[in-house]
Amino acid sequence: MDKVYVIRHKVLVEHDSISSVARELGISRNTVSKYLQTSEPVRKPGATPRLRPVTDKIAPRIDEILSEWAGRVTPKQRITGTRIYRQLIKDGYQTGITVVRDYLREKRRRAAEVFIPLVL
């Protein structure tokens, strides 16, 4: 969004060439020309966040597996994405290893302790 204003300013106000602006910003000359044709940046209709139907289906089962296995493993053993993926396949779920790992990564990120320094 901000890039549109930068492009328009460089070409229309500073009188830089389209080629030099494209080279400087690392974008195509066609993109620069397109941004010059519109006065305001336009958001395409239907640009909504992507749905994640597979993750929504398997998330409750992953949480169940984590709670079931929590008592069975020692601290040195790890409940890895691969182990959970294999269990999901055994249970009849159709998913990919990346979906499982992404879910676990996001779950760990949300559960991570946040440190906020106190300034005196």
Summary of the structure (lengths in Angstrom):
residues: 120
radius of gyration: 24.2
end to end distance: 37.6
largest distance: 68.6
contacts: 236
relative contact order: 0.09
helix: 59%
strand: 0%
